[in-house]
Structure formats: structure tokens, C-alpha cells
Amino acid sequence: MFQQFVDRENELRLLGDTYKQNKSSLIIIYGRRRIGKTELIKQFIKDKPHIFFLADTRTDRDNIKEMQRAISLHIPNALFEKVEFTDWIELFREAGKLLKERVIIVIDEFPYLIESNKAIPSIFQKIWDSILSEKDVCLVLLGSSISMMEDYTLDYRAPLYGRRTAQLQLQPLKFEHLCQFLPSYPVEELVKVYGVTDGIPLYILNFEPGLNFEENIKENVFRVGKFLYQEAEILLKEELRGTARYFSILKAIAYGKQRFGEIANFTKLDKSIIAKYLDNLAIIRVIRKEYPVTQKKEVRNARYVFNDNYYNFWFRYVYPYKSLIEEGRADRLFDSIKKDFNSYLGFVFEKICSEFLWGREQELPFLFTKLGRWWHRDKEIDLVALNEETKEIAFFEVKWSDLELGEARRILAGLEEKAENVDWNNENRKEHFGLIGKRVEGKANLRGEGYLCYDLEDMQKKRNVH
């Protein structure tokens, strides 16, 4: 049986340590939708006195009424339950009088309160300063709108700025954790799953352990009405107005058009419109700008990439083929994308290899501080790790294929040649070279020659350790 709640030990430890301080505390937790914020906080509060309130898009007065009900479940009081509050401060002032023990107060989807009342950040500043900070209370504010949580709770101009005791931006699970959801899947199949779901817990849970990858795609992605079929469209329509142009831009990026000019040529949209739309997509964290890892100033030479694999997969294999899916022709669609999907997995594998290297930095010849892609004109290197202080640099080629020893040597020779084009501490740097593949024949020999060489077998060993 796969696990419903995986990893998050560090996050639970931070929350637990903050709670154990036995003083008033304000915790901010945020991250993209479906990342597991609510499940994390439920695990944290399950054995502790708590008040849990889920905000929604209704009016300010309706949310006050629901908050009152949530408080009443924890501290039953006939008089408190009968009062008709119309003001947040008055509600918490009266509730504060009734709190006799340490309690965690959770407000989930805090940005919804702000959408219905722009004064909410200032109101909660007053609630915290004059009421809750003087009580034995742990207030937790959660939100899925990353930009709103940063702007209204963490930014130095925000009314709540400087009051938080702890903050968490919840990240997707790492590739190594997928095996805990799908323990019977071989590591190569998990790479394919990761290419669809990324490390988003709710998306992974939509893959049934009793079905293989192909069956899961046909049954749970390429099927009308299924969660993963419609999720991307629903989320983006909640965040954006008029999605047609946005979808055209995202399709271009999914098809590998990552430079601004390439996106403009693909979409045929006005460049000023594209710039504005790319900024908006970056604000809601669907995409991000990426620069060569050795570039010190982020002023030009940008590429636009997806923040997670789900959106990338959806705009590459679902959105362009919705007609086929609506006609119930999942078998034909899967067969038609097989070859391209294997190419797509090359990009997915790069992300997995990046995670893998960060997890092994203590075992590498030097402790790197930056890791990312490098490109210049027509030359590219998949991953480059570097340390500005020690002037050490490692170049990696990543290949989603089985490599014989001779082919691996040719790739490494080509990598050494390309590295000569990397303008970074050229006079006094120490270089290392590596190769990561699906399977690398003779990797022990290559390691003996000083190369950093890994494949899925090494990732499998790490999986077994976990």
C-alpha cells in the first residue's frame, strides 16, 4: 500500500520546535496548489489543541461567521456562539478572553480573505499585536498564492512584516520520494511518472499502484473528466484572465521554444504582449527565467522554463491533443507520442540529475555552491557545478540512454572540448568532468580515470537507502 504522507520531516521538525518554545508564535506557510500544505499542517496539529479554519471566496462577513464557528468547536460558549460579529478584531478579542490553554490557530488560504477585504493584512497586524501575541497562541497562516503571501505577509512593506516566528515555502517532493508512493515501480518507470507529476503529492496519488505507467496515463491523464486531465486548465483559469494567449505561450515553451524570440516566432503575438504575459506567468510561478550558471548578472541571455513537470507535460501532450482525448482515442495518442516522450524525458532526467548531485555534494571532489545549465550561442552543457571561492568547476553531460563504454568516452571527450568555451576563471580554475546516463557501461573504469560517472543504478542505491 502506498503512503499518503511522505517525507516533510524537516518541515515538521521546524513546526514542532517553534511550537515547543511555549510562547506566542506566528508561522507563515506557502507554496503552489496541491503541494501538501494542508496535509502538512494536519499532521502537525493532529495531537495538539487547535482551531482550523479554511477561508474561501465568499464575503468578508461570511468568512468571519465561519471563523466564529471554527473557534466555537474548540471553546464551546453559548454566549460567544450567539453573538453576530461583523468585525475580525472584535471576533478575536472576544475569543481571546475565552482561550485558557495553548492552542494552534490555523487559517488556510489566507489570500482569499485579502481578496474579499484588502485591509486584512492591517487588520491581522492589529489582531496579532494587541490580542494574540499576548496569548499562548501559535497562529499559522497558509496560502497557495505565492506572490500574495510574499507581498502581504513577508515583504518589508507588509503590515505583518517582522512579526513572523518562522516561515516555510513548501517545495515539491524530490524524485527519490516517488518510490514511497509507487513501491512496485522500477526506477526507470518512476522517471516517467516524475515527468508527468513532478513531486506534487496529489498528482502522484492519482497514479494507481496496480497499473503500469502506460495504463495510468491512458486511464488517469488521457481521459475526459479525470483530475490530471483538467487540473492545469482549471488552475490557470483561476489565476489568469483570458487564457488563450497565455496557453499559446506555454505551448511554445513546452515545445522547447525557450528564448524570447523563439516564443515570438512560434506564437506570432506582438512582442510587447509576450513580455507582459511572460511576466505574469512568472509572478504566479508557472514559469521562471533561467540564465547560464556562470553568468553573474541576470540581464540578458534568458531562457523561459516551466517550474514543474506537470505543466510542461500538460502543454506538450494534453493541450495540443484535446480533440483526440475528447474522442476517447487515448491508445492512439499514447502510441503517437512515444518517441517524442522519450526525448522529453531527457529534460526531465536533467532535473533528476540536478537533485541527485545536490544530494551527493559531500561525495564529490569539491563542495559546489551553484549548479545549473550553461549555454553560449550554439553550445550547451547540461549541468555545471561550481564553487566561486575554491575556483573549482565540474561539467556534466546528461543522457537519457544506455551508453556503451566507447560512446561514453566520446561524449566525455566532446564535453572537455565544449568546456573550453566556458568563460569562468579560465586562468586558475580546477576542472572535473562527468557523465550521467540511464545506464553507463564500464562506469567503474571511467571513475578510475577520474571521471564523475553515475547512472540509474546509483539512484536506485540511494532509493534503497531511503
C-alpha positions as CSV (number, residue, x, y, z in Angstrom):
1,M,0.0,0.0,0.0
2,F,1.4,3.4,-1.0
3,Q,1.8,6.1,1.6
4,Q,-0.5,9.1,1.8
5,F,2.0,11.4,3.6
6,V,5.6,11.2,2.5
7,D,8.8,13.0,3.8
8,R,8.4,16.5,5.2
9,E,10.5,15.5,8.3
10,N,12.4,18.8,8.2
11,E,9.2,20.9,7.9
12,L,7.5,19.0,10.8
13,R,10.7,19.5,12.9
14,L,10.7,23.2,12.3
15,L,7.0,23.5,13.2
16,G,7.5,21.3,16.3
17,D,10.5,23.3,17.5
18,T,8.6,26.5,17.1
19,Y,5.6,25.1,19.0
20,K,7.8,23.8,21.8
21,Q,9.0,27.4,22.6
22,N,5.8,27.8,24.6
23,K,5.3,31.4,23.6
24,S,3.2,33.2,21.1
25,S,4.3,32.5,17.5
26,L,3.3,33.4,14.0
27,I,4.2,30.9,11.2
28,I,3.8,31.6,7.5
29,I,3.5,28.6,5.2
30,Y,3.1,29.0,1.4
31,G,3.6,27.1,-1.8
32,R,1.8,26.2,-5.1
33,R,-1.5,24.4,-5.0
34,R,-1.6,20.6,-4.4
35,I,1.9,20.8,-2.8
36,G,0.7,19.4,0.5
37,K,0.4,22.5,2.8
38,T,-2.9,21.5,4.3
39,E,-1.8,17.8,4.8
40,L,1.4,19.0,6.4
41,I,-0.4,21.3,8.9
42,K,-2.9,18.5,9.7
43,Q,-0.1,16.2,10.6
44,F,1.4,18.9,12.8
45,I,-1.8,19.7,14.7
46,K,-3.4,16.3,14.9
47,D,-2.3,15.6,18.5
48,K,-2.4,19.3,19.7
49,P,-5.3,21.7,20.7
50,H,-6.1,23.6,17.6
51,I,-8.6,25.7,15.7
52,F,-8.7,25.1,11.9
53,F,-10.4,27.5,9.5
54,L,-10.4,27.2,5.7
55,A,-11.1,30.6,4.1
56,D,-12.9,30.8,0.8
57,T,-14.0,33.3,-1.8
58,R,-17.2,34.3,-0.1
59,T,-17.8,37.8,1.5
60,D,-15.7,39.1,4.5
61,R,-18.8,38.7,6.7
62,D,-19.3,35.1,5.7
63,N,-15.7,34.2,6.5
64,I,-16.0,35.9,9.9
65,K,-19.0,33.8,10.6
66,E,-17.2,30.6,9.6
67,M,-14.2,31.6,11.7
68,Q,-16.5,32.0,14.6
69,R,-17.9,28.5,14.1
70,A,-14.4,27.1,14.0
71,I,-13.5,28.8,17.3
72,S,-16.7,27.6,18.9
73,L,-15.8,24.0,18.2
74,H,-12.7,24.4,20.3
75,I,-14.1,26.6,23.1
76,P,-17.9,26.0,23.3
77,N,-19.5,29.0,24.8
78,A,-23.3,29.7,24.4
79,L,-22.9,33.5,24.5
80,F,-20.0,33.6,22.1
81,E,-21.8,31.4,19.6
82,K,-24.9,33.7,19.6
83,V,-23.0,37.0,19.0
84,E,-23.2,38.2,15.4
85,F,-19.7,39.5,14.7
86,T,-19.1,41.8,11.8
87,D,-15.5,42.7,12.6
88,W,-12.4,40.5,12.7
89,I,-10.8,42.4,15.6
90,E,-13.8,42.1,17.8
91,L,-14.2,38.4,17.0
92,F,-10.6,37.7,18.1
93,R,-10.8,40.0,21.1
94,E,-13.8,38.1,22.5
95,A,-12.2,34.7,21.5
96,G,-9.0,35.7,23.3
97,K,-10.9,36.1,26.5
98,L,-12.0,32.5,26.3
99,L,-8.7,30.9,25.5
100,K,-7.4,29.2,28.6
101,E,-4.8,26.8,27.1
102,R,-2.1,26.8,24.5
103,V,-3.7,26.5,21.1
104,I,-2.8,26.5,17.4
105,I,-5.0,28.7,15.2
106,V,-4.7,27.8,11.5
107,I,-6.1,30.0,8.8
108,D,-5.8,28.1,5.5
109,E,-5.9,30.0,2.1
110,F,-5.3,33.3,3.8
111,P,-5.1,35.1,0.4
112,Y,-8.9,34.5,0.0
113,L,-9.5,36.8,3.0
114,I,-7.4,39.5,1.3
115,E,-9.3,39.2,-2.0
116,S,-12.6,40.0,-0.2
117,N,-11.1,42.7,2.1
118,K,-7.9,44.5,1.1
119,A,-7.5,45.7,4.7
120,I,-7.0,42.2,6.0
121,P,-3.2,42.4,6.4
122,S,-3.5,45.6,8.5
123,I,-6.4,44.0,10.5
124,F,-4.4,40.9,11.3
125,Q,-1.4,43.1,12.3
126,K,-3.7,44.7,14.9
127,I,-5.1,41.3,15.9
128,W,-1.6,39.9,16.4
129,D,-0.1,43.0,18.1
130,S,-2.9,43.7,20.6
131,I,-4.5,40.3,21.1
132,L,-2.8,37.1,20.0
133,S,0.8,38.0,20.7
134,E,-0.1,38.3,24.4
135,K,-1.8,34.9,24.4
136,D,-0.3,31.4,24.4
137,V,-1.2,31.0,20.8
138,C,0.5,29.7,17.7
139,L,-1.0,31.4,14.6
140,V,-0.4,29.7,11.3
141,L,-1.3,31.4,8.0
142,L,-1.3,29.3,4.9
143,G,-1.6,30.3,1.3
144,S,-1.4,28.9,-2.3
145,S,-0.9,32.3,-4.0
146,I,2.9,32.6,-3.6
147,S,3.0,36.2,-4.8
148,M,0.3,37.3,-2.4
149,M,1.8,35.6,0.6
150,E,5.1,37.2,-0.1
151,D,3.7,40.6,-0.8
152,Y,1.2,40.7,2.1
153,T,3.0,38.8,4.8
154,L,6.7,38.7,4.1
155,D,7.6,41.9,2.2
156,Y,9.2,44.6,4.3
157,R,6.3,46.9,3.3
158,A,3.6,44.5,4.6
159,P,1.8,45.2,7.9
160,L,2.8,41.8,9.2
161,Y,6.4,42.2,8.3
162,G,8.9,41.4,11.2
163,R,6.3,39.5,13.2
164,R,6.7,36.0,11.9
165,T,8.5,33.5,14.1
166,A,9.0,31.0,11.2
167,Q,8.3,30.7,7.5
168,L,8.1,27.8,5.1
169,Q,7.9,27.8,1.3
170,L,6.9,24.2,0.7
171,Q,8.7,22.7,-2.2
172,P,7.7,19.7,-4.3
173,L,8.9,16.3,-3.1
174,K,12.2,15.1,-4.7
175,F,12.3,12.3,-7.2
176,E,13.8,9.9,-4.6
177,H,10.5,10.0,-2.7
178,L,8.3,8.8,-5.5
179,C,9.1,5.1,-4.7
180,Q,7.2,5.5,-1.4
181,F,4.0,6.2,-3.4
182,L,4.7,3.6,-6.0
183,P,6.9,1.0,-4.4
184,S,6.5,-1.7,-7.1
185,Y,7.6,0.6,-9.9
186,P,11.2,0.2,-11.2
187,V,13.3,3.3,-11.2
188,E,13.0,3.8,-14.9
189,E,9.2,3.9,-14.7
190,L,9.4,6.3,-11.8
191,V,11.3,8.7,-14.1
192,K,8.4,8.6,-16.5
193,V,5.9,9.3,-13.6
194,Y,8.0,12.2,-12.4
195,G,7.9,13.6,-16.0
196,V,4.1,13.8,-15.5
197,T,3.5,14.6,-11.9
198,D,6.8,16.2,-10.8
199,G,7.0,16.0,-6.9
200,I,3.4,17.2,-6.3
201,P,1.9,14.7,-3.8
202,L,-1.7,15.0,-5.0
203,Y,-0.7,14.4,-8.6
204,I,1.4,11.3,-7.7
205,L,-1.5,9.9,-5.7
206,N,-3.6,9.9,-8.9
207,F,-1.3,7.2,-10.3
208,E,-2.7,3.8,-9.2
209,P,0.0,1.4,-7.9
210,G,-1.8,-1.5,-9.5
211,L,-1.5,-0.1,-13.0
212,N,1.7,0.3,-15.0
213,F,2.8,3.7,-16.4
214,E,1.1,3.3,-19.8
215,E,-2.2,2.2,-18.2
216,N,-2.1,5.1,-15.7
217,I,-1.5,7.6,-18.5
218,K,-4.4,6.3,-20.5
219,E,-6.7,5.9,-17.5
220,N,-5.8,8.9,-15.4
221,V,-4.5,11.6,-17.7
222,F,-5.7,11.0,-21.3
223,R,-9.3,10.7,-20.2
224,V,-12.0,13.3,-20.0
225,G,-13.1,14.2,-16.5
226,K,-10.0,12.8,-14.8
227,F,-8.3,15.1,-12.3
228,L,-4.9,15.3,-14.2
229,Y,-6.6,15.9,-17.5
230,Q,-8.3,19.1,-16.4
231,E,-6.2,20.3,-13.5
232,A,-3.8,22.6,-15.4
233,E,-6.7,24.4,-17.2
234,I,-8.7,24.9,-14.0
235,L,-5.7,26.3,-12.1
236,L,-4.7,28.7,-14.8
237,K,-8.2,30.0,-15.4
238,E,-8.4,30.8,-11.7
239,E,-5.2,32.8,-11.8
240,L,-5.5,34.5,-15.3
241,R,-7.9,36.4,-17.3
242,G,-8.3,35.3,-20.9
243,T,-6.1,32.3,-21.2
244,A,-5.9,31.8,-25.0
245,R,-2.7,33.9,-25.4
246,Y,-1.2,32.5,-22.2
247,F,-1.8,29.0,-23.4
248,S,-0.2,29.7,-26.8
249,I,2.9,31.0,-25.0
250,L,3.0,28.0,-22.6
251,K,2.6,25.6,-25.6
252,A,5.6,27.3,-27.2
253,I,7.8,26.8,-24.1
254,A,6.6,23.2,-23.8
255,Y,7.7,22.6,-27.4
256,G,11.2,23.8,-26.5
257,K,10.9,27.4,-27.6
258,Q,12.6,28.9,-24.6
259,R,14.1,32.1,-25.9
260,F,12.0,35.3,-26.2
261,G,12.5,35.4,-30.0
262,E,11.6,31.8,-30.4
263,I,8.4,32.3,-28.4
264,A,7.5,35.3,-30.6
265,N,8.1,33.4,-33.8
266,F,6.0,30.4,-32.6
267,T,3.0,32.4,-31.3
268,K,3.0,35.3,-33.8
269,L,2.0,37.6,-30.9
270,D,3.2,41.1,-30.5
271,K,6.4,41.2,-28.6
272,S,5.1,43.8,-26.0
273,I,2.2,41.4,-25.3
274,I,4.5,38.4,-24.9
275,A,6.8,40.3,-22.4
276,K,3.8,41.2,-20.3
277,Y,2.3,37.7,-20.4
278,L,5.7,36.1,-19.5
279,D,6.0,38.4,-16.5
280,N,2.5,37.4,-15.3
281,L,3.3,33.7,-15.7
282,A,6.4,34.2,-13.7
283,I,4.6,36.0,-11.0
284,I,2.2,33.1,-10.5
285,R,5.3,30.7,-10.6
286,V,4.2,28.7,-13.6
287,I,7.5,29.6,-15.4
288,R,10.8,31.2,-14.5
289,K,13.7,32.8,-16.2
290,E,16.9,30.8,-16.3
291,Y,20.4,32.1,-17.1
292,P,23.7,30.3,-17.7
293,V,25.0,29.2,-14.4
294,T,28.3,31.1,-14.8
295,Q,26.6,34.4,-15.7
296,K,26.9,36.8,-12.8
297,K,24.3,39.4,-13.9
298,E,20.8,38.4,-14.9
299,V,20.3,41.0,-17.6
300,R,20.2,39.1,-20.9
301,N,20.5,35.6,-22.4
302,A,17.5,34.4,-20.5
303,R,15.5,31.2,-21.2
304,Y,12.0,30.6,-20.1
305,V,11.3,27.2,-18.5
306,F,8.5,25.6,-16.5
307,N,8.8,25.4,-12.8
308,D,7.4,21.9,-12.7
309,N,7.0,19.0,-15.0
310,Y,3.2,18.7,-14.8
311,Y,2.6,22.0,-16.6
312,N,5.3,21.1,-19.1
313,F,3.8,17.7,-19.8
314,W,0.2,19.0,-20.0
315,F,1.1,21.7,-22.6
316,R,3.1,19.3,-24.6
317,Y,0.9,16.2,-24.6
318,V,-2.6,17.1,-23.3
319,Y,-3.5,20.6,-24.5
320,P,-2.5,20.1,-28.2
321,Y,-4.4,16.8,-28.4
322,K,-7.6,17.6,-26.5
323,S,-9.7,16.6,-29.5
324,L,-8.2,13.1,-29.6
325,I,-8.8,12.7,-25.9
326,E,-12.4,14.0,-26.1
327,E,-13.0,11.4,-28.8
328,G,-11.7,8.7,-26.4
329,R,-8.7,7.8,-28.5
330,A,-6.1,7.6,-25.7
331,D,-4.5,4.5,-27.2
332,R,-3.7,6.2,-30.5
333,L,-2.4,9.3,-28.7
334,F,-0.1,7.3,-26.4
335,D,1.3,5.4,-29.4
336,S,1.9,8.7,-31.4
337,I,3.8,10.5,-28.6
338,K,6.1,7.6,-27.5
339,K,9.1,8.7,-29.5
340,D,8.8,12.4,-28.5
341,F,8.1,11.5,-24.9
342,N,11.4,9.7,-24.7
343,S,13.1,12.9,-25.9
344,Y,11.1,14.9,-23.4
345,L,12.4,12.6,-20.6
346,G,15.8,13.8,-21.4
347,F,14.9,17.2,-19.9
348,V,13.1,15.5,-17.0
349,F,16.3,13.4,-16.4
350,E,18.4,16.6,-16.2
351,K,16.2,17.8,-13.3
352,I,16.5,14.5,-11.6
353,C,20.3,14.5,-12.0
354,S,20.5,18.0,-10.6
355,E,18.6,16.8,-7.4
356,F,20.9,13.7,-7.4
357,L,24.1,15.8,-7.4
358,W,22.8,18.2,-4.7
359,G,22.2,15.1,-2.6
360,R,25.7,13.8,-3.1
361,E,27.7,17.0,-2.8
362,Q,29.7,15.7,0.1
363,E,30.9,12.8,-2.0
364,L,32.1,14.9,-5.0
365,P,35.7,16.2,-5.3
366,F,34.6,19.6,-4.1
367,L,31.7,21.3,-2.3
368,F,29.8,23.2,-5.1
369,T,27.7,26.2,-4.3
370,K,25.9,26.6,-7.7
371,L,24.5,24.1,-10.2
372,G,22.7,24.7,-13.4
373,R,22.8,24.7,-17.2
374,W,25.3,26.6,-19.3
375,W,24.9,27.8,-22.9
376,H,26.6,30.3,-25.2
377,R,25.4,30.7,-28.8
378,D,25.2,27.2,-30.3
379,K,27.0,25.4,-27.5
380,E,25.3,23.9,-24.4
381,I,26.4,21.9,-21.3
382,D,23.6,20.1,-19.4
383,L,24.9,20.7,-15.9
384,V,27.7,22.7,-14.5
385,A,28.6,22.7,-10.8
386,L,31.0,25.4,-9.4
387,N,32.5,27.0,-6.3
388,E,33.5,30.6,-6.6
389,E,35.7,30.5,-3.6
390,T,37.8,27.5,-4.5
391,K,37.6,28.1,-8.3
392,E,36.6,24.5,-8.9
393,I,34.1,23.6,-11.6
394,A,32.6,20.3,-12.8
395,F,31.0,19.8,-16.2
396,F,28.3,17.0,-16.7
397,E,26.6,15.6,-19.8
398,V,23.3,14.0,-19.1
399,K,22.0,11.3,-21.4
400,W,18.7,9.5,-21.1
401,S,20.0,6.5,-22.9
402,D,22.1,3.3,-22.4
403,L,25.7,4.1,-23.1
404,E,28.5,1.7,-24.1
405,L,32.0,2.5,-22.9
406,G,33.2,3.7,-26.3
407,E,30.2,6.1,-26.6
408,A,30.7,7.3,-23.1
409,R,34.3,8.1,-23.9
410,R,33.3,10.1,-27.0
411,I,30.8,12.1,-25.1
412,L,33.3,12.9,-22.4
413,A,35.9,14.0,-25.0
414,G,33.3,16.3,-26.6
415,L,32.4,17.7,-23.1
416,E,36.1,18.6,-22.5
417,E,36.2,20.3,-25.8
418,K,33.0,22.3,-25.1
419,A,34.2,23.3,-21.6
420,E,37.0,25.3,-23.3
421,N,34.2,27.8,-24.3
422,V,33.1,28.4,-20.7
423,D,34.4,31.8,-19.7
424,W,34.8,31.4,-15.9
425,N,38.1,31.8,-14.0
426,N,39.9,30.5,-17.0
427,E,43.4,31.1,-15.7
428,N,43.3,29.3,-12.4
429,R,40.3,27.0,-12.3
430,K,40.4,23.3,-11.4
431,E,38.2,21.2,-13.8
432,H,36.3,18.0,-13.3
433,F,34.2,16.1,-15.9
434,G,31.3,13.8,-15.5
435,L,28.6,11.8,-17.3
436,I,25.2,10.7,-16.1
437,G,23.1,8.2,-18.1
438,K,20.3,5.8,-17.9
439,R,22.9,3.1,-17.9
440,V,26.7,3.6,-18.4
441,E,28.7,0.6,-19.3
442,G,32.2,0.5,-17.7
443,K,31.5,3.3,-15.3
444,A,33.9,1.8,-12.8
445,N,36.7,2.2,-15.4
446,L,35.7,5.8,-16.1
447,R,35.7,6.6,-12.4
448,G,39.2,5.1,-12.1
449,E,40.3,7.5,-14.8
450,G,39.0,10.4,-12.7
451,Y,35.6,11.0,-14.3
452,L,32.4,11.5,-12.2
453,C,30.1,8.9,-13.6
454,Y,26.6,7.8,-12.5
455,D,23.5,6.2,-13.8
456,L,20.1,4.9,-12.6
457,E,21.8,2.1,-10.7
458,D,23.3,4.7,-8.4
459,M,20.0,6.4,-8.0
460,Q,18.4,3.0,-7.2
461,K,21.0,2.5,-4.4
462,K,20.1,5.9,-3.0
463,R,16.4,4.9,-3.2
464,N,17.1,1.7,-1.3
465,V,18.9,3.7,1.5
466,H,15.8,5.8,1.9
